[in-house]
């Protein structure tokens, strides 16, 4: 499959509420702007964001401990 037609699975898990302090969704750790932009992003941008979300989630989990 070519880079332009590759479909990347959305990180949404259906837990859609934004944390007032961080601005991140409690389910996928995206900001409102990232959620809105997802479907217009190129697959490379989506992959970059997914990597950032993994790091964000790790930071939030260690922050909660």
Buried (B, 14 or more C-beta within 10 A) or exposed (E): EEEEEEEBEEBEEEEEEBEEEBEBBEBBBBBEEBBEBBEEBEBEEBEEBBEEBEEBBEEBEEEEE
